[in-house]
């Protein structure tokens, strides 16, 4: 059976690991939220660019090039 001191050390180690894990999860959540906000902020630009490209593509005629 483990000694009382060994159990205390193990408990402290587990608590420390839990704190680190919680902090890492919080950092990951913040990064994900920032990335989602950036993607959503770029959506209007992407939609406008898509409409411009579609407009240009509709005006282009493809003709067969004879060599």
Legacy VTK file of the C-alpha trace (Angstrom):
# vtk DataFile Version 3.0
C-alpha trace
ASCII
DATASET POLYDATA
POINTS 67 float
0.000 0.000 0.000
1.232 3.508 -0.838
2.377 5.759 1.949
0.384 8.809 2.977
3.069 11.117 1.600
3.033 9.359 -1.781
-0.754 9.682 -1.933
-0.560 13.416 -1.160
2.055 13.913 -3.867
-0.068 11.993 -6.343
-3.207 14.001 -5.457
-1.323 17.283 -5.906
0.056 16.073 -9.217
-3.414 15.185 -10.498
-4.823 18.535 -9.357
-2.002 20.362 -11.117
-2.631 18.406 -14.306
-6.343 19.229 -14.096
-5.580 22.951 -13.778
-3.264 22.846 -16.786
-5.848 20.934 -18.825
-8.572 23.434 -17.927
-6.357 26.348 -18.936
-5.510 24.671 -22.253
-9.206 24.103 -22.978
-9.946 27.765 -22.284
-7.163 28.885 -24.625
-8.390 26.521 -27.354
-11.957 27.788 -26.970
-10.796 31.404 -27.246
-8.765 30.643 -30.385
-11.702 28.811 -31.945
-14.063 31.679 -31.166
-11.636 34.186 -32.728
-11.241 32.042 -35.846
-15.020 31.709 -36.204
-15.487 35.460 -35.842
-12.808 36.111 -38.481
-14.459 33.663 -40.880
-17.856 35.254 -40.351
-16.398 38.747 -40.817
-14.967 37.706 -44.191
-18.234 36.249 -45.458
-19.616 39.488 -47.017
-16.374 39.980 -48.953
-16.447 36.399 -50.220
-20.065 36.729 -51.296
-19.376 39.984 -53.146
-16.302 38.510 -54.818
-18.343 35.509 -55.894
-20.970 37.742 -57.495
-18.302 39.792 -59.301
-16.619 36.658 -60.661
-19.971 35.209 -61.720
-20.830 38.461 -63.474
-17.525 38.459 -65.311
-17.884 34.803 -66.233
-21.339 35.402 -67.695
-19.964 38.133 -69.983
-17.087 36.071 -71.337
-17.658 34.168 -74.520
-15.663 31.087 -75.292
-14.771 30.768 -78.927
-12.873 28.014 -80.615
-9.353 29.055 -81.506
-8.244 27.767 -84.916
-4.578 27.237 -85.428
LINES 1 68
67 0 1 2 3 4 5 6 7 8 9 10 11 12 13 14 15 16 17 18 19 20 21 22 23 24 25 26 27 28 29 30 31 32 33 34 35 36 37 38 39 40 41 42 43 44 45 46 47 48 49 50 51 52 53 54 55 56 57 58 59 60 61 62 63 64 65 66
